[in-house]
């Protein structure tokens, strides 16, 4: 068993306490419906499909069978639930909510829906997507279910993407390489120039998305009539190892060929080993290098190029 960061344990416990208060589990009033947490969970499952067997429901919800039996008897006494012998097995009984039971469940269902609507209405579209993705990911990780294949898309830039490119570069290079704010200024200048002077058909910004969120970029800009320049290639830390850097560079090369360029050039620094490995693999060759002091660091800048 691997060691677990104590701060991660504290975070999970803190979220558990927050969520319990958030849904009203501690007050015995789930979503303000008047139902306790366990009652609400049982009613919800019974409302989703008919034919539950008591033992099956106990396993699904992780409840003590004797406790669940008492709760089901209460629902039967209230007229919310009925039992019928299972087809093909006269010893087993299947559970079904009555009309009265569905009417009793309706306020809980509506309260839960209203609460979700209230939460989402406070958030912008992007924040809503982020929340949904985070909750789905948390459910997958906590349930132990197999993670789905990551959904990767490489597309052209849209409004708002260039701001993300600037932010992502500044954050990643500060965290990984300790570069100062002057690097963010440089990226902002390059990005602003790209937007101001954008030449459709001759220039392109590629954005890589992972499960709907931007995680990578690559720009092709016009250097001259025959020469394209590759700029601002980046893959976020959480998306590294998926081959996105290579895919972005290949997309850039393919676009440059289609646009009629005969050569592609780029500038990088020798400490960016992963990027340099991609450039070498894609046929770029080192043509010049020079020491310089930039972004608060002593660096070695390199110029690379390849024929198209």
C-alpha positions as CSV (number, residue, x, y, z in Angstrom):
1,X,0.0,0.0,0.0
2,X,1.5,3.3,-1.1
3,X,2.0,6.2,1.4
4,X,-0.8,8.8,1.3
5,X,-0.2,12.5,1.8
6,X,-1.8,13.5,5.1
7,X,-3.0,16.7,3.5
8,X,-4.9,14.6,1.0
9,X,-6.6,12.7,3.9
10,X,-7.5,16.0,5.5
11,X,-9.0,17.3,2.3
12,X,-11.2,14.2,1.8
13,X,-12.4,14.4,5.4
14,X,-13.1,18.1,5.1
15,X,-15.1,17.6,1.9
16,X,-17.1,14.8,3.6
17,X,-18.1,17.1,6.4
18,X,-18.9,19.9,4.0
19,X,-21.1,17.5,1.8
20,X,-22.9,16.2,4.9
21,X,-23.9,19.7,5.9
22,X,-24.6,20.7,2.3
23,X,-27.3,18.1,1.7
24,X,-28.7,18.3,5.2
25,X,-27.6,14.8,6.3
26,X,-26.7,15.9,9.8
27,X,-30.0,17.7,10.4
28,X,-32.0,14.6,9.3
29,X,-33.6,16.7,6.6
30,X,-32.3,15.7,3.2
31,X,-32.5,18.6,0.7
32,X,-35.1,20.2,3.0
33,X,-37.5,17.4,2.1
34,X,-38.2,16.1,5.6
35,X,-36.6,12.8,4.9
36,X,-33.4,11.5,6.6
37,X,-30.4,10.5,4.5
38,X,-31.1,6.7,4.6
39,X,-34.8,7.1,4.0
40,X,-34.1,9.3,1.0
41,X,-31.6,7.0,-0.5
42,X,-33.9,4.0,-0.2
43,X,-36.9,5.9,-1.7
44,X,-34.7,7.2,-4.5
45,X,-33.6,3.7,-5.5
46,X,-37.1,2.3,-5.3
47,X,-38.3,5.1,-7.5
48,X,-35.7,4.4,-10.2
49,X,-37.0,0.9,-11.0
50,X,-39.5,-1.7,-9.9
51,X,-38.5,-5.2,-8.9
52,X,-35.8,-4.6,-6.3
53,X,-35.4,-7.5,-3.8
54,X,-34.6,-6.5,-0.2
55,X,-31.2,-8.3,-0.1
56,X,-30.2,-6.8,-3.4
57,X,-31.1,-3.3,-2.3
58,X,-29.2,-3.8,1.0
59,X,-26.1,-4.7,-0.8
60,X,-26.4,-1.9,-3.3
61,X,-26.8,0.7,-0.5
62,X,-24.4,-0.9,2.0
63,X,-27.2,-1.1,4.6
64,X,-27.7,-3.6,7.4
65,X,-30.4,-6.0,6.1
66,X,-32.3,-6.0,9.4
67,X,-32.3,-2.2,9.5
68,X,-33.5,-2.0,5.9
69,X,-36.2,-4.6,6.6
70,X,-37.6,-2.3,9.4
71,X,-37.5,0.7,7.1
72,X,-39.3,-1.2,4.3
73,X,-42.0,-2.4,6.8
74,X,-42.6,1.2,7.7
75,X,-43.0,2.2,4.0
76,X,-45.5,-0.7,3.6
77,X,-47.5,0.4,6.7
78,X,-47.6,3.9,5.2
79,X,-49.0,2.5,2.0
80,X,-45.9,3.6,0.0
81,X,-44.6,0.2,-0.8
82,X,-46.0,-3.2,-1.9
83,X,-44.4,-6.6,-2.2
84,X,-45.2,-9.3,-4.8
85,X,-43.8,-12.8,-5.3
86,X,-41.0,-12.9,-7.8
87,X,-41.7,-14.7,-11.1
88,X,-40.0,-18.1,-11.1
89,X,-39.1,-17.9,-7.4
90,X,-42.0,-18.2,-5.0
91,X,-39.7,-17.7,-2.0
92,X,-38.5,-14.3,-3.1
93,X,-40.4,-11.0,-3.1
94,X,-40.0,-8.0,-5.3
95,X,-40.6,-4.4,-4.2
96,X,-42.6,-1.8,-6.0
97,X,-43.6,1.8,-5.0
98,X,-47.3,2.4,-4.9
99,X,-48.9,5.6,-6.3
100,X,-48.8,7.0,-2.8
101,X,-45.1,6.1,-2.5
102,X,-44.3,7.9,-5.7
103,X,-46.3,10.9,-4.4
104,X,-44.3,10.8,-1.2
105,X,-41.0,10.6,-3.2
106,X,-41.9,13.5,-5.5
107,X,-41.1,16.4,-3.0
108,X,-37.7,14.8,-2.3
109,X,-37.0,14.5,-6.0
110,X,-38.1,18.1,-6.6
111,X,-36.0,19.4,-3.7
112,X,-32.9,17.7,-5.0
113,X,-33.5,19.1,-8.5
114,X,-34.1,22.6,-7.1
115,X,-30.9,22.4,-5.1
116,X,-28.9,21.3,-8.2
117,X,-30.5,24.1,-10.3
118,X,-29.6,26.7,-7.6
119,X,-26.0,25.5,-7.5
120,X,-25.6,25.6,-11.3
121,X,-27.4,29.0,-11.6
122,X,-24.6,30.6,-9.5
123,X,-21.9,29.4,-12.0
124,X,-21.0,30.4,-15.5
125,X,-21.1,27.9,-18.4
126,X,-17.4,27.1,-18.0
127,X,-17.6,26.7,-14.3
128,X,-20.6,24.4,-14.7
129,X,-18.7,22.2,-17.1
130,X,-15.7,22.1,-14.7
131,X,-17.9,21.1,-11.8
132,X,-19.6,18.3,-13.7
133,X,-16.3,17.0,-15.0
134,X,-14.8,17.1,-11.5
135,X,-17.8,15.3,-9.9
136,X,-17.8,12.6,-12.6
137,X,-14.1,12.1,-12.1
138,X,-14.4,12.0,-8.3
139,X,-17.2,9.4,-8.6
140,X,-15.1,7.2,-10.8
141,X,-12.0,7.4,-8.6
142,X,-13.9,6.8,-5.3
143,X,-16.0,3.9,-6.7
144,X,-12.9,2.1,-7.9
145,X,-14.6,1.7,-11.3
146,X,-12.3,1.5,-14.4
147,X,-11.5,5.0,-15.7
148,X,-13.0,5.7,-19.1
149,X,-10.7,6.4,-22.0
150,X,-9.8,10.1,-22.0
151,X,-11.6,12.0,-24.7
152,X,-9.0,14.0,-26.7
153,X,-9.8,16.6,-29.3
154,X,-7.5,18.9,-31.2
155,X,-9.2,21.9,-32.7
156,X,-8.7,25.5,-33.8
157,X,-8.8,28.3,-31.3
158,X,-12.1,29.9,-30.2
159,X,-12.8,33.2,-28.2
160,X,-11.2,32.9,-24.8
161,X,-8.6,30.3,-25.8
162,X,-5.7,32.7,-26.2
163,X,-6.2,34.0,-22.6
164,X,-5.9,30.4,-21.4
165,X,-2.8,29.9,-23.5
166,X,-1.1,32.8,-21.7
167,X,-2.2,31.7,-18.3
168,X,-1.2,28.1,-18.8
169,X,2.3,29.0,-20.1
170,X,2.9,31.4,-17.2
171,X,1.7,29.0,-14.5
172,X,3.4,25.9,-15.9
173,X,6.8,27.5,-16.5
174,X,6.8,29.2,-13.1
175,X,5.9,25.9,-11.3
176,X,8.3,23.6,-13.2
177,X,11.2,25.9,-14.2
178,X,10.9,28.8,-11.8
179,X,10.6,31.4,-14.6
180,X,9.5,34.8,-13.6
181,X,6.7,37.1,-14.8
182,X,8.7,38.4,-17.8
183,X,8.0,35.1,-19.5
184,X,4.2,35.7,-19.1
185,X,4.8,39.1,-20.7
186,X,6.6,37.5,-23.6
187,X,3.8,35.0,-24.2
188,X,1.2,37.7,-23.9
189,X,3.0,39.7,-26.6
190,X,3.2,36.7,-29.0
191,X,-0.4,35.8,-28.4
192,X,-1.6,39.4,-28.9
193,X,0.3,39.8,-32.1
194,X,-1.2,36.5,-33.3
195,X,-4.7,37.8,-32.8
196,X,-4.0,41.3,-34.2
197,X,-2.3,40.1,-37.3
198,X,-4.0,36.7,-37.8
199,X,-3.9,35.5,-41.4
200,X,-6.5,32.7,-41.9
201,X,-5.2,30.0,-44.1
202,X,-1.6,30.9,-43.4
203,X,-1.6,30.8,-39.6
204,X,-3.3,28.6,-37.0
205,X,-3.6,28.0,-33.3
206,X,-4.3,24.4,-32.3
207,X,-5.9,23.7,-28.9
208,X,-5.8,20.3,-27.4
209,X,-8.7,19.4,-25.1
210,X,-8.9,16.5,-22.6
211,X,-12.4,15.6,-21.5
212,X,-13.7,19.0,-22.7
213,X,-11.0,21.1,-21.0
214,X,-8.0,22.8,-22.7
215,X,-4.7,21.2,-21.9
216,X,-2.4,22.0,-24.8
217,X,-1.5,24.4,-27.6
218,X,0.6,24.9,-30.7
219,X,0.8,27.9,-33.0
220,X,1.8,28.2,-36.6
221,X,2.7,31.8,-37.6
222,X,4.0,33.3,-40.8
223,X,7.7,34.1,-40.7
224,X,8.1,34.7,-44.5
225,X,6.4,33.6,-47.7
226,X,8.2,30.2,-47.5
227,X,8.9,29.9,-43.8
228,X,6.4,29.0,-41.0
229,X,7.3,29.3,-37.3
230,X,6.2,26.9,-34.6
231,X,5.4,28.7,-31.4
232,X,3.9,28.3,-27.9
233,X,3.8,24.5,-27.9
234,X,2.6,23.4,-24.4
235,X,1.0,20.4,-22.7
236,X,-0.4,20.7,-19.2
237,X,1.2,18.5,-16.6
238,X,-2.0,16.5,-16.0
239,X,-2.2,15.6,-19.8
240,X,1.5,14.6,-20.3
241,X,2.2,11.1,-21.3
242,X,-0.8,10.9,-23.7
243,X,1.2,11.8,-26.8
244,X,-0.4,15.2,-27.1
245,X,2.8,17.1,-27.7
246,X,3.7,14.9,-30.6
247,X,0.1,15.2,-32.0
248,X,0.1,19.0,-31.7
249,X,3.5,19.2,-33.5
250,X,2.3,16.9,-36.3
251,X,-0.9,18.9,-36.7
252,X,1.2,22.0,-37.1
253,X,3.5,20.4,-39.6
254,X,0.6,19.2,-41.7
255,X,-1.1,22.6,-41.7
256,X,2.2,24.3,-42.7
257,X,2.6,22.0,-45.7
258,X,-1.0,22.6,-46.7
259,X,-0.6,26.3,-46.4
260,X,2.3,26.1,-48.9
261,X,5.3,26.7,-46.6
262,X,8.6,25.0,-47.5
263,X,10.3,25.2,-44.1
264,X,9.4,25.4,-40.5
265,X,11.5,27.0,-37.8
266,X,11.3,27.2,-34.0
267,X,13.1,28.6,-31.0
268,X,13.3,26.8,-27.7
269,X,15.7,26.3,-24.7
270,X,17.9,23.3,-24.1
271,X,16.4,22.5,-20.7
272,X,13.0,21.7,-22.3
273,X,14.1,18.1,-22.8
274,X,10.6,16.6,-23.6
275,X,9.9,19.2,-26.3
276,X,13.3,18.8,-27.8
277,X,12.8,15.0,-28.0
278,X,9.6,15.6,-30.0
279,X,11.3,18.0,-32.4
280,X,14.1,15.6,-33.1
281,X,11.7,12.7,-33.6
282,X,9.7,14.9,-36.1
283,X,12.8,15.7,-38.2
284,X,13.9,19.1,-36.9
285,X,17.6,19.8,-36.7
286,X,19.5,22.1,-34.4
287,X,21.0,25.0,-36.4
288,X,22.2,27.5,-33.7
289,X,22.3,28.0,-30.0
290,X,23.3,30.9,-27.7
291,X,23.5,31.6,-24.0
292,X,21.1,34.2,-22.6
293,X,19.7,35.5,-19.4
294,X,15.9,35.6,-19.5
295,X,12.9,35.0,-17.3
296,X,15.2,35.2,-14.2
297,X,17.4,32.3,-15.4
298,X,20.6,31.6,-17.2
299,X,19.5,29.6,-20.3
300,X,20.7,28.3,-23.6
301,X,18.4,29.2,-26.5
302,X,18.3,27.0,-29.5
303,X,17.1,27.5,-33.1
304,X,15.7,24.4,-34.9
305,X,14.3,23.9,-38.4
306,X,13.2,21.3,-40.9
307,X,12.1,21.1,-44.5
308,X,8.5,20.5,-45.3
